[in-house]
Amino acid sequence: MSTLGAAIIGCGSIAPLHAKAVASMEGAKLVAVADSHPAHAEQFAREYGGEAVYDYTELLGRADIDIVHICTPHHQHAQMAIDFLRAGKQVLTEKPMAVDVPSAKRIAEAAAVSKGQLGVVFQNRYNDTSVRIKQTIDSGILGGLRCMKGVVTWQRSEAYYRDSPWRGKWATEGGGVLINQTIHTLDLLQWFGGEIASVKGSVTTDVLDGVIEVEDTAHACIQFENKVRGLFYGTNAYLVNSPVELELVFEQGTLLQRRDCLYLWQDGHETLLCKPSSGKVEGKSYWGTGHQRLIHDFYTHIREDRHFWIDGTEGIKALEVIAGIYRSSASASPKPAK
Ligand SMILES: NC(=O)c1ccc[n+]([C@@H]2O[C@H](COP(=O)([O-])OP(=O)(O)OC[C@H]3O[C@@H](n4cnc5c(N)ncnc54)[C@H](O)[C@@H]3O)[C@@H](O)[C@H]2O)c1
């Protein structure tokens, strides 16, 4: 098996998950790590291997790099992804693809004409619970889906924003709780529901006023083309990071995701359908367990020259929902999602 050379750009809090996933694969090697903060690159290279560089553009022409993991602040994603795609590299970018829909579309356009592929890290699509929910919807085993809700109540402190000053600002984070923390749940809701007819929502800053420019709390009502209704509530204003809760009401039963377990409620009985695997979870528990699965799957697709399914077209959808929430919050009326 030939070896796929990997590079990680941005050596902050999410980067170790990517490095460990690369190290866990046969036929993959971390060749270089880049961070504009030299101490971050050097420390990361000592811990996880690879050559430390401070300017990612030095890696564009490197023949020993096949796959690039973009783990930088949100506003950096678009330019970096486009540069590497133009250089013919395979690009796996952390969420969100970009700070807004137009920038995400530019990345997707670059991917369409590149030798390389684009993958977007929505690792929660790989959770056992998400896979089981999607199978239940697609199989119709519980009848049609009628409505669903997603609730994310997390905590982000002043220190979180102080430690990485790109967070909490429109120009560099592109939004607040919507684009950074709850984008995964919004992505799941749109993945489960299908084509969106309209989005109405609102955003507020409930407790982080004076700390962040962006919202820490949001709600939305998502109306799907197939008449399914999705309700969403997300906040960083809680005092703990609770597991994400989902409820999907079908014609013949209800699926409930609580404490990362999935239950079926039917005919007055609750049945446990799946629970988290007992293996060690890398990173924070509320990031979910799917990172390693998604990264392995991306590498498998590259190795087998198959199109990776969470591409630019898929990656942009949650950003469109978020844009719809911001627009309707500003004008207080339902707006098309696109
Ligand atoms: N999928 C998930 O569940 C998940 C979880 C956490 C973070 N993330 C995402 O990962 C990305 C990074 O977040 P983080 O929490 O690791 O941020 P961070 O602030 O901890 O790290 C970002 C790193 O990028 C470096 N950097 C900044 N500009 C750079 C440039 N021009 N070139 C190279 N390096 C540069 C910084 O010096 C820093 O080391 C974000 O997109 C975030 O949303 C995803």
The ligand as an SDF file (V2000), in Angstrom:
LIG
                    3D

 44 48  0  0  0  0  0  0  0  0999 V2000
  -15.5030   19.3100   14.5480 N   0  0  0  0  0  0  0  0  0  0  0  0
  -15.5130   19.7180   15.8200 C   0  0  0  0  0  0  0  0  0  0  0  0
  -16.2540   19.2080   16.6680 O   0  0  0  0  0  0  0  0  0  0  0  0
  -14.5930   20.8290   16.2150 C   0  0  0  0  0  0  0  0  0  0  0  0
  -14.2530   21.0460   17.5550 C   0  0  0  0  0  0  0  0  0  0  0  0
  -13.3850   22.1040   17.8610 C   0  0  0  0  0  0  0  0  0  0  0  0
  -12.9120   22.9380   16.8560 C   0  0  0  0  0  0  0  0  0  0  0  0
  -13.3090   22.7080   15.5690 N   0  0  0  0  0  0  0  0  0  0  0  0
  -12.8810   23.6080   14.4630 C   0  0  0  0  0  0  0  0  0  0  0  0
  -11.4730   23.5200   14.2920 O   0  0  0  0  0  0  0  0  0  0  0  0
  -10.9810   24.7690   13.8140 C   0  0  0  0  0  0  0  0  0  0  0  0
   -9.8860   25.2500   14.7640 C   0  0  0  0  0  0  0  0  0  0  0  0
  -10.4470   25.4390   16.0400 O   0  0  0  0  0  0  0  0  0  0  0  0
   -9.5460   25.3090   17.3630 P   0  0  0  0  0  0  0  0  0  0  0  0
  -10.4990   25.2690   18.4860 O   0  0  0  0  0  0  0  0  0  0  0  0
   -8.5380   24.2170   17.2070 O   0  0  0  0  0  0  0  0  0  0  0  0
   -8.8150   26.7480   17.3250 O   0  0  0  0  0  0  0  0  0  0  0  0
   -7.5030   27.1860   18.1100 P   0  0  0  0  0  0  0  0  0  0  0  0
   -7.5880   28.6510   18.2610 O   0  0  0  0  0  0  0  0  0  0  0  0
   -7.3160   26.3250   19.3110 O   0  0  0  0  0  0  0  0  0  0  0  0
   -6.3320   26.8100   17.0840 O   0  0  0  0  0  0  0  0  0  0  0  0
   -6.1920   27.4460   15.8500 C   0  0  0  0  0  0  0  0  0  0  0  0
   -4.7060   27.3660   15.4610 C   0  0  0  0  0  0  0  0  0  0  0  0
   -4.5610   27.9020   14.1270 O   0  0  0  0  0  0  0  0  0  0  0  0
   -3.4010   28.7010   14.1180 C   0  0  0  0  0  0  0  0  0  0  0  0
   -3.4690   29.6650   13.0040 N   0  0  0  0  0  0  0  0  0  0  0  0
   -4.1450   30.8420   12.9530 C   0  0  0  0  0  0  0  0  0  0  0  0
   -3.9450   31.4300   11.7430 N   0  0  0  0  0  0  0  0  0  0  0  0
   -3.1270   30.6040   11.0480 C   0  0  0  0  0  0  0  0  0  0  0  0
   -2.5480   30.6520    9.7390 C   0  0  0  0  0  0  0  0  0  0  0  0
   -2.7670   31.6890    8.9090 N   0  0  0  0  0  0  0  0  0  0  0  0
   -1.7440   29.6260    9.3390 N   0  0  0  0  0  0  0  0  0  0  0  0
   -1.5180   28.5760   10.1680 C   0  0  0  0  0  0  0  0  0  0  0  0
   -2.0140   28.4880   11.4190 N   0  0  0  0  0  0  0  0  0  0  0  0
   -2.8350   29.4690   11.8440 C   0  0  0  0  0  0  0  0  0  0  0  0
   -3.3700   29.3520   15.4910 C   0  0  0  0  0  0  0  0  0  0  0  0
   -2.0590   29.8460   15.8150 O   0  0  0  0  0  0  0  0  0  0  0  0
   -3.7990   28.1910   16.3780 C   0  0  0  0  0  0  0  0  0  0  0  0
   -2.6970   27.4100   16.7940 O   0  0  0  0  0  0  0  0  0  0  0  0
  -12.1920   25.7040   13.7360 C   0  0  0  0  0  0  0  0  0  0  0  0
  -12.7090   25.6570   12.4420 O   0  0  0  0  0  0  0  0  0  0  0  0
  -13.1790   25.0790   14.7080 C   0  0  0  0  0  0  0  0  0  0  0  0
  -14.5330   25.3980   14.4410 O   0  0  0  0  0  0  0  0  0  0  0  0
  -14.1140   21.6690   15.2270 C   0  0  0  0  0  0  0  0  0  0  0  0
  1  2  1  0
  2  3  2  0
  2  4  1  0
  4  5  1  0
  4 44  2  0
  5  6  2  0
  6  7  1  0
  7  8  2  0
  8  9  1  0
  8 44  1  0
  9 10  1  0
  9 42  1  0
 10 11  1  0
 11 12  1  0
 11 40  1  0
 12 13  1  0
 13 14  1  0
 14 15  2  0
 14 16  1  0
 14 17  1  0
 17 18  1  0
 18 19  2  0
 18 20  1  0
 18 21  1  0
 21 22  1  0
 22 23  1  0
 23 24  1  0
 23 38  1  0
 24 25  1  0
 25 26  1  0
 25 36  1  0
 26 27  1  0
 26 35  1  0
 27 28  2  0
 28 29  1  0
 29 30  1  0
 29 35  2  0
 30 31  1  0
 30 32  2  0
 32 33  1  0
 33 34  2  0
 34 35  1  0
 36 37  1  0
 36 38  1  0
 38 39  1  0
 40 41  1  0
 40 42  1  0
 42 43  1  0
M  CHG  2   8   1  16  -1
M  END
$$$$
